[in-house]
């Protein structure tokens, strides 16, 4: 007598293709380990790196098919890891993940080859969906649009990046006192 087994809702392994190597680069060790375990349970062969230097080294040794890269790392900028991956492999699906999200860095990341940009805290399902999204598929519209304070903060960040992170020049262009700008830049992004 055979017992009927419930069929799984969705086999994650089908979405990944034959090469399921994933590189996760983040300096938040508890988050890094948690995300690595979650991605392994979804069928990825996970490599982890806790710094820009380690991420670049792993990318040059064996460029992955998938990558999740934090932008702000203790030893530099995650954009350097993205460039290293792109030098080795042009078809890697790269997701930029950061707690300091702003439009200017998102644009830079996409120009360097990232396919999506997620702000922390992003859960494993968000990361998985972004990594496996097919070309032409559209992301879901967010339920909560940006607040006016967030839009203002994003604009300031965009000008700051355009001024190559020069506070005095950014303040001049925004017609704002330099110290006021420094206080705004020191705070986290508004919700």
C-alpha positions as CSV (number, residue, x, y, z in Angstrom):
1,X,0.0,0.0,0.0
2,X,1.5,3.4,-1.0
3,X,0.8,6.5,0.9
4,X,0.1,9.7,-1.1
5,X,2.8,12.3,-0.4
6,X,1.9,16.0,-0.8
7,X,3.7,17.6,-3.7
8,X,5.8,20.6,-2.9
9,X,4.4,23.9,-3.9
10,X,7.5,24.9,-5.9
11,X,10.8,23.2,-6.5
12,X,13.4,26.0,-6.1
13,X,16.1,24.0,-7.8
14,X,14.3,24.2,-11.2
15,X,14.7,28.0,-11.2
16,X,18.4,28.0,-10.8
17,X,19.6,26.1,-13.8
18,X,22.7,23.8,-14.0
19,X,25.0,26.3,-12.3
20,X,23.7,27.2,-8.9
21,X,26.9,28.8,-7.4
22,X,26.1,31.8,-5.3
23,X,28.6,34.2,-3.7
24,X,27.3,36.3,-0.8
25,X,29.5,39.2,0.3
26,X,28.5,40.9,3.6
27,X,30.4,42.0,6.7
28,X,27.5,41.4,9.1
29,X,28.5,37.8,10.1
30,X,25.1,36.7,11.7
31,X,23.2,38.0,8.7
32,X,25.7,36.4,6.3
33,X,25.4,32.9,8.0
34,X,21.6,33.1,8.2
35,X,21.3,34.1,4.5
36,X,23.8,31.5,3.4
37,X,21.8,28.7,5.2
38,X,18.5,30.0,3.7
39,X,20.0,30.1,0.2
40,X,21.5,26.6,0.6
41,X,18.0,25.3,1.5
42,X,16.7,26.8,-1.7
43,X,19.3,24.8,-3.8
44,X,22.2,27.2,-4.1
45,X,25.9,26.1,-3.7
46,X,26.9,29.0,-1.4
47,X,30.3,30.6,-1.0
48,X,30.6,33.5,1.6
49,X,32.9,36.4,1.9
50,X,33.1,38.9,4.8
51,X,35.1,41.7,3.0
52,X,35.7,43.3,-0.3
53,X,39.2,41.7,-0.5
54,X,37.7,38.2,0.2
55,X,34.9,38.8,-2.3
56,X,37.2,39.9,-5.1
57,X,39.5,36.9,-4.4
58,X,36.6,34.4,-4.6
59,X,35.2,36.1,-7.7
60,X,38.6,35.8,-9.4
61,X,39.1,32.2,-8.3
62,X,35.7,31.0,-9.5
63,X,33.2,33.6,-10.7
64,X,29.7,32.6,-9.5
65,X,26.5,32.4,-11.6
66,X,24.7,34.4,-8.8
67,X,25.9,37.0,-6.3
68,X,24.5,39.0,-3.4
69,X,26.8,41.9,-2.5
70,X,26.5,44.4,0.3
71,X,27.5,47.9,-0.7
72,X,29.2,49.1,2.5
73,X,31.8,46.7,3.8
74,X,34.4,47.3,6.5
75,X,37.3,47.4,4.1
76,X,35.6,49.3,1.2
77,X,32.8,49.4,-1.3
78,X,30.9,46.4,-2.6
79,X,30.9,48.0,-6.1
80,X,34.5,46.8,-6.4
81,X,33.3,43.2,-5.9
82,X,30.7,43.7,-8.6
83,X,33.4,45.0,-11.0
84,X,35.6,42.0,-10.2
85,X,32.8,39.6,-10.9
86,X,31.9,41.3,-14.2
87,X,35.6,41.1,-15.3
88,X,35.4,37.3,-14.9
89,X,31.9,36.5,-16.0
90,X,29.3,38.6,-17.8
91,X,26.2,36.5,-17.1
92,X,26.3,36.6,-13.3
93,X,23.0,37.7,-11.7
94,X,24.1,40.2,-9.1
95,X,21.9,41.6,-6.4
96,X,23.0,44.6,-4.4
97,X,22.0,44.5,-0.8
98,X,22.5,47.4,1.6
99,X,21.2,49.1,4.8
100,X,22.1,52.4,3.3
101,X,19.9,52.4,0.2
102,X,19.8,55.4,-2.0
103,X,19.0,55.9,-5.7
104,X,22.4,57.2,-6.7
105,X,24.2,54.0,-5.5
106,X,21.5,51.9,-7.0
107,X,22.0,53.5,-10.4
108,X,25.8,53.0,-10.1
109,X,25.3,49.4,-9.2
110,X,23.0,48.7,-12.1
111,X,25.4,50.4,-14.5
112,X,28.1,48.0,-13.2
113,X,25.8,45.0,-13.9
114,X,23.6,44.4,-10.9
115,X,20.1,43.2,-11.8
116,X,18.4,44.4,-8.7
117,X,18.8,46.4,-5.5
118,X,17.4,45.5,-2.2
119,X,17.5,47.4,1.1
120,X,18.1,45.7,4.4
121,X,16.3,44.1,6.0
122,X,15.5,41.9,3.1
123,X,14.4,38.4,3.8
124,X,15.6,35.2,2.0
125,X,12.5,35.1,-0.1
126,X,13.1,38.7,-1.4
127,X,16.7,37.7,-2.3
128,X,15.7,34.5,-3.9
129,X,13.0,36.1,-6.0
130,X,15.3,38.9,-7.1
131,X,18.0,36.3,-8.1
132,X,15.6,34.1,-10.1
133,X,13.5,36.8,-11.7
134,X,13.4,36.3,-15.4
135,X,14.4,39.0,-17.8
136,X,11.3,41.1,-18.6
137,X,9.5,40.2,-15.4
138,X,8.5,43.2,-13.4
139,X,9.0,43.5,-9.7
140,X,5.9,43.9,-7.6
141,X,4.9,47.5,-6.9
142,X,5.7,48.4,-3.3
143,X,2.7,48.7,-1.0
144,X,4.2,51.7,0.7
145,X,5.5,54.4,-1.6
146,X,8.4,56.6,-0.4
147,X,7.6,59.4,2.1
148,X,8.4,63.0,1.3
149,X,11.3,62.9,3.7
150,X,12.6,59.9,1.9
151,X,12.3,61.5,-1.5
152,X,14.2,64.6,-0.1
153,X,16.9,62.3,1.4
154,X,17.3,60.4,-1.9
155,X,17.7,63.7,-3.8
156,X,20.4,64.8,-1.4
157,X,22.2,61.4,-1.8
158,X,22.0,61.7,-5.6
159,X,23.6,65.2,-5.5
160,X,26.2,64.0,-3.0
161,X,27.2,61.1,-5.2
162,X,27.3,63.4,-8.3
163,X,29.7,65.7,-6.4
164,X,31.9,62.6,-5.7
165,X,31.1,62.7,-2.0
166,X,32.4,66.3,-1.5
167,X,30.3,67.7,1.3
168,X,31.2,71.4,0.6
169,X,30.3,71.1,-3.1
170,X,27.1,69.3,-2.4
171,X,26.0,71.9,0.2
172,X,26.8,74.6,-2.3
173,X,24.7,73.0,-5.1
174,X,21.8,72.3,-2.7
175,X,22.0,75.9,-1.3
176,X,22.3,74.4,2.2
177,X,24.6,75.0,5.1
178,X,27.5,72.5,5.2
179,X,26.9,71.5,8.8
180,X,23.2,70.9,8.1
181,X,24.1,68.6,5.2
182,X,26.6,66.8,7.4
183,X,23.9,66.1,10.0
184,X,21.6,64.8,7.3
185,X,24.3,62.5,5.8
186,X,25.1,61.1,9.2
187,X,21.6,59.9,9.8
188,X,20.0,56.7,8.3
189,X,17.5,57.0,5.5
190,X,14.0,58.0,6.6
191,X,11.3,55.3,6.0
